């Protein structure tokens, strides 16, 4: 009688999960500060974040101009700039890694 066994570890990689805890702070006439917490990286480091906005003038989400212009994957705060004064905005943050763009924050 012969006996054989084997084992393996399976690591599933994918686009990042949604960032959590999005907060809007320091609201000014044409800019706001946003902070968030890192979501799951799904075993592939987050390379960058994108802040997106939506207004009552459009149903589409658009990438916001930010300071700094490129939000590195290790950051958890940035400022959305060049906003229209007195306009009502919705904000969300999206994480990106080498495997794709993740789900947006709530």
N, C-alpha and C positions, 0 to 999 in steps of 0.2 A: 504494500500500500504506500502510495506517495502522497505527500501533502504540500501544497503551495499556497502562499498568500502574498498580497500586495496592498499597498495603500498609496494614497495621493492626496495632496492638498489642492483644492480648486479655488482660485481667486478670480472673482468676477469683477471686471472693471467696466466703468461706464461714465457718462456725463455726470457732473456734480448734482447733488440735491439742492433744493431751494435754500437760499440764505434765510436766516430767521431773525426775529426781533427787530425788524426795520423800524427805526425811529427818525422823525424829522425834528431838527432842532435849529436854533439860531436863524429864524426866518427873517429875511431882509427883503427889500423891494425887488431885487432881481436875482436872489440866490437863497439857497437853503443848505444847511449841513445835514447829511444823512449818516446814520450809524446802523450797523447790522452785525449779526453774529454769523460765523462761518457755518455753512451747512456741511453735509457729508461730501467728502471728495470722491467717494466710490473707488478708492484705491488708485487714483490718478491725481496728482497735485493740481490744485486750481491755479491757472495761469493768469487770469484777469477777471475783473468784475465790470459789468456795464450797468449804469443807471439809466432807466427808461422812464419817460413821462407820457401822460395822456391828459388831454384837456377836453373841455366841452365842445371845442371846435372840430375835434377829430376822434373817431373811434379807434384809431390805430396807435399802438405804442411806438414811440420814437426814441432813439438814443439821445440822451441829454448831453450837452456840453458840460464838462466837469473840470474841477481843479482838485487834484492833478489831472491832466488830460488822459493819462493811462493809469487805471487803477489796478495795481499789481495784486496777485492772488493772496498775498499775505496781509493785505490791508482790510480794515473793517470800518472805514470812514472815508468820506469824500464830500465835496461840495458841488451841487448842481448850480451852474452859473448861466448868465444870459437869459434868465426867465423873463416873461412879460409881466410887468407890475399889475396887480389886481386881478390876475388870471387865476382861476381855480385849477390846480394840478393834482393828478394822482401819480404816485411814484412806485417803482418796483426795482429790485436789483436782481441781476442774472449773473450766475457764475459760469465760467468757461474753462475747460481743460482740453488736453490734446484729443480727447475722444468726442468732444462736442459741447453744445450749449445746454446747460441744465434748466430745470424748471424755475420760474420766477418766484421771488419772495411773495408772501401774501400781503 
